Amino acid sequence: MKNLVVSLLLICNIGLLFSQNDLPQDTIKKMYKRADIIFTAVVVHETVVASTVGEERRMIDFDITEIQKGRDYSRLLVYTLNDTTSFIRGKEYLVFAQMNKHENRYQLFYSEQVCKSCTNYTIRKVYEIIDKTPFATIKKPREKTPWHERGCGCH
């Protein structure tokens, strides 16, 4: 039942924050295949924007620290539904997003906060997928944001 709920949320393109241990490995593989871009990044800014049809969305400005899949960007704007959990400015997140071809912008469908001192189950599984994918590369990390200002701050 738990896998069905997670799968339905992913199909509906809802960007929610889940606990790192809630995602089975096969779900992470499906998310990897579905995503047009996967990256870790520090939140620079978050704002609510209205669309032409009146629905509110949030726009999150990310300073990318590493790209696990997709094009090489240093900063990226990603959109999500307004009723999802908000992001904390200055904290680092692992982000899965898909290109919305009609609006020509990335739509977030999964994210979780990254902690350099914690287990980071999901990102470790993403690295395992990358290691098994032919020609996959992890883009070189960017050193713009000092390490002591990144992560969840739990240690």
N, C-alpha and C positions, 0 to 999 in steps of 0.2 A: 504494500500500500504506500509506504514511504517513497519508494522509487517511482511509483505512478504519479504522486503529487509533484515531485521534483521534475519529472519529465513533462508534465502538463504545464508547469510554470515556465519551463524553458521553451516549449512550443508556443505559448502565448506571448513570448517576448517580454516577460515581466522581469525587470532588474531588481532583484532582492539580494540582501545579504544573508547568507546561511552560515551556520557554524562550520568550521573547517572539517569536522569529522562527520558531517551529515551527508557528504557526497560520496557515493560508491565510485570505485575506479572506472567502471564502464560508463557512468554518467560524465565523468571528467573527460573521457575519450570522445564521447558524443559532443560535448561542449567544445572540445578542441577542433573537431571536424567542422562544426557549425560556425565557429568564430572566424571572422575575416581578420581580426587583429586581437592579439593577447599581449598585454604588457604590464609591467609594474611601473607605478608613477606616484609622484607626490601631488596632492591636491593643492592647486594654486588658488582657485576661486570656484564658487558655486553660486548659481543664480537661477531664479524661476523665470521662465519665458513663456509667453502665450503663443499658440499657433494660430493660423488663419481660421481654423474651425473652432476656436475657443477653448481647446483643452490646454491645460498648463503642463509644462514639462520643465525639468531641471537641466541646466547646462553646466557640466563640470569641466573646468579647465585643468588639464593634467600636465605636469612637467615630467616627461617620461625618463625613467632611469634605466629601463631595459625592455627590449621587445623580444617576446618569445615566439611570436608568429605575426606576419604581416609586414606592411611597409615601414620604412624607417622614418619616424617622426621624432622631433625633440619636444614639441608641445602638441597637444591634441585636445579638441573640444569633443566631448561625448555627451549624448542626451539620454535621459531616462524619464520615466513617469514621475510626476510630482509627489505621488503618495508613497514612494519607496523611502527607505532609510536614508538620512542625509549623510554626507561625507564630512570629515573633520579636516579643516584646512591645515596643511603642513604634515599630515599623516600620509603614509605610503600604502597603496592598495594594489592588489592583483586584479586586473580588469579583463573581462571577455566582452567583446563587442562585435556587432554585425553591421555591415553597411546597409543602410536604408536607401535603396537605389532611387526611390521616388523623391525623397527629400535630400539626397546626396549628403548624408551625414551618418556618423556612427551612432548606433543605438546600443546602449549597455544592456546586457542580459544577465550578467553575473559579476559580482565583485566581492572581495574580502580584504580586510586589512592585513598588511604584511608586517611581521615582526621578525627582526633579525635574531632575536633570542629565543623565539618559540619554535614549534615544530613545522609550521607552514606546510601542512599535509598536501593541500591542493597544488601549490607551486612545485613541490617535489614530484608529484605525479605528472605535472606538465613537463618538467625536465626529462622524466623517464620517456614520455611520448616523443619528445624532440630527439632524444638519443637513438630511438628506433626508427625515426622517419628519415628516409634517404634525402640528402641535400638540405636538410633543415639546419638552420644556424640560429644561434642566439646573437642578436646584435650586441656590439661592445657596450658595456655599461657606461653611463654618463656620470661624471663626477661633479656635476654642478652643485648638488645639494650635499653638504657634509653628512657623513654617516650618523653622527650623534643627533642630527635633527630628523632622522628617518625612523620608520618602524612605529610600533604601537606605543612605545614609552613604558612598557610594563617592567623593564629591567634597567 
